[in-house]
């Protein structure tokens, strides 16, 4: 099993890492990379680091649901894995699910083991909170839409009457 994983990691090394510069990786190369990561995950299903890499590659390929599944699996496999937690939170942040992203980033902040990880998590948390403060999240529909609907209907009726009048 260890030899298989070593051979697979040797095969993955020549490929460019897609999240370093996504503009230099063609969709074909990215698909090959994702396929190799999926087979590596099949060989070692309990490895949270491989699942995290797979989720990041799937996110770069704009497979959001697959990326969410992979990163969620990585956080479930190892709840102490900083990068899995941070990337799971980052994907939610990019999808503008800000309250959940803030909660997950806070978990990643608590898992940071060195100053570099701590600064990355703090920067992400700071950006999430800035977006929440600026109102960049989806609005919560808490008020009834009865009055606006009636006014919009009256407006369309008025426009229809004006059109027929001409």
C-alpha positions in Angstrom: 0.0 0.0 0.0 2.8 2.4 0.9 4.6 1.6 -2.4 1.5 2.3 -4.4 1.1 5.7 -2.7 4.8 6.5 -3.2 4.5 5.6 -6.9 1.4 7.7 -7.3 3.0 10.7 -5.6 6.0 10.4 -7.9 3.6 10.5 -10.8 1.8 13.6 -9.5 5.0 15.6 -9.0 5.7 16.5 -12.7 2.3 18.1 -13.1 2.0 21.8 -12.3 0.1 22.5 -9.1 -3.1 24.1 -10.4 -3.7 26.5 -7.5 -0.4 28.2 -7.8 -1.3 29.9 -11.1 -4.6 28.7 -12.5 -4.1 30.5 -15.8 -1.1 28.3 -16.7 -3.0 25.0 -16.4 -5.1 23.9 -19.3 -8.5 22.2 -18.6 -7.1 18.9 -20.0 -4.1 19.0 -17.6 -6.4 19.9 -14.7 -8.7 17.0 -15.6 -5.7 14.6 -15.6 -4.6 16.0 -12.3 -8.1 15.5 -10.8 -8.3 12.0 -12.1 -4.9 11.1 -10.5 -6.0 12.7 -7.2 -9.2 10.7 -7.3 -7.3 7.4 -7.8 -5.0 8.4 -5.0 -8.0 9.0 -2.8 -9.4 5.6 -3.8 -6.0 4.0 -2.8 -5.9 5.9 0.5 -9.5 6.9 1.5 -8.5 8.0 5.0 -6.0 10.7 3.9 -7.4 14.2 4.6 -4.5 15.9 2.8 -5.3 14.1 -0.5 -9.0 14.9 -0.1 -8.1 18.6 0.5 -5.9 18.7 -2.7 -8.7 17.0 -4.6 -11.2 19.6 -3.4 -8.9 22.5 -4.3 -8.4 21.1 -7.8 -12.1 20.5 -8.3 -12.8 24.1 -7.2 -10.3 25.3 -9.7 -12.2 23.2 -12.3 -15.4 25.0 -11.2 -16.9 21.7 -9.9 -18.3 23.4 -6.8 -20.5 20.5 -5.5 -17.7 18.0 -5.9 -15.2 20.4 -4.2 -17.6 20.9 -1.3 -18.0 17.1 -0.9 -14.3 16.5 -1.0 -13.4 19.3 1.4 -16.2 18.3 3.8 -15.0 14.7 3.7 -11.5 15.9 4.5 -12.7 17.8 7.5 -14.7 14.9 8.6 -11.8 12.5 8.2 -9.4 14.7 10.3 -11.0 17.4 12.3 -7.6 18.6 13.3 -6.4 19.3 9.8 -5.8 23.0 9.4 -5.7 23.2 5.6 -8.8 21.1 5.1 -10.7 23.3 7.5 -9.3 26.5 6.0 -10.0 25.5 2.4 -13.5 24.3 3.3 -14.2 27.7 4.9 -12.6 29.5 1.9 -14.9 27.8 -0.6 -17.9 28.9 1.4 -16.5 32.4 1.6 -16.1 32.5 -2.2 -19.7 31.3 -2.5 -20.7 34.1 -0.1 -22.1 31.8 2.5 -20.5 34.2 4.9 -21.9 33.3 8.4 -20.9 29.6 7.8 -17.5 30.6 6.3 -16.8 32.7 9.4 -17.6 29.8 11.7 -15.4 27.4 9.7 -12.6 30.0 9.5 -12.7 30.4 13.3 -12.3 26.7 13.6 -9.3 26.8 11.3 -7.9 29.7 13.3 -8.0 27.5 16.4 -6.2 24.7 14.5 -3.3 26.9 13.3 0.1 25.6 14.5 2.4 28.4 13.4 2.4 32.1 12.8 2.1 31.7 9.0 -1.1 29.6 9.3 -2.4 32.0 11.9 -1.9 35.0 9.7 -3.6 33.3 6.7 -6.6 32.4 8.8 -6.8 35.8 10.4 -6.6 37.5 7.0 -9.5 35.3 5.7 -11.6 35.9 8.8 -10.9 39.7 8.5 -12.0 39.7 4.8 -15.2 37.7 5.7 -16.1 40.1 8.5 -15.5 43.1 6.2 -17.8 41.6 3.6 -20.5 41.0 6.2 -20.1 44.5 7.5 -20.4 46.0 4.0 -23.5 43.9 3.3 -22.0 41.7 0.5 -24.0 38.7 1.7 -27.4 37.6 0.4 -30.3 39.5 2.1 -32.6 37.7 4.5 -36.2 38.0 3.4 -37.8 38.7 6.7 -40.5 41.2 5.7 -43.6 40.4 3.8 -43.6 41.2 0.0 -47.4 42.0 -0.1 -47.1 45.7 -0.5 -44.3 45.7 -3.1 -46.2 43.0 -5.1 -49.4 45.1 -5.1 -47.5 48.3 -6.2 -45.7 46.4 -8.9 -49.1 45.0 -10.2 -50.6 48.5 -10.2 -47.5 49.8 -12.1 -47.9 47.2 -14.8 -51.6 47.9 -15.0 -50.9 51.6 -15.4 -48.3 50.9 -18.1 -50.8 48.6 -19.9 -53.5 51.3 -19.8 -51.0 53.9 -21.1 -50.0 51.6 -23.9 -53.6 51.0 -25.0 -54.4 54.7 -24.7 -51.9 55.5 -27.5 
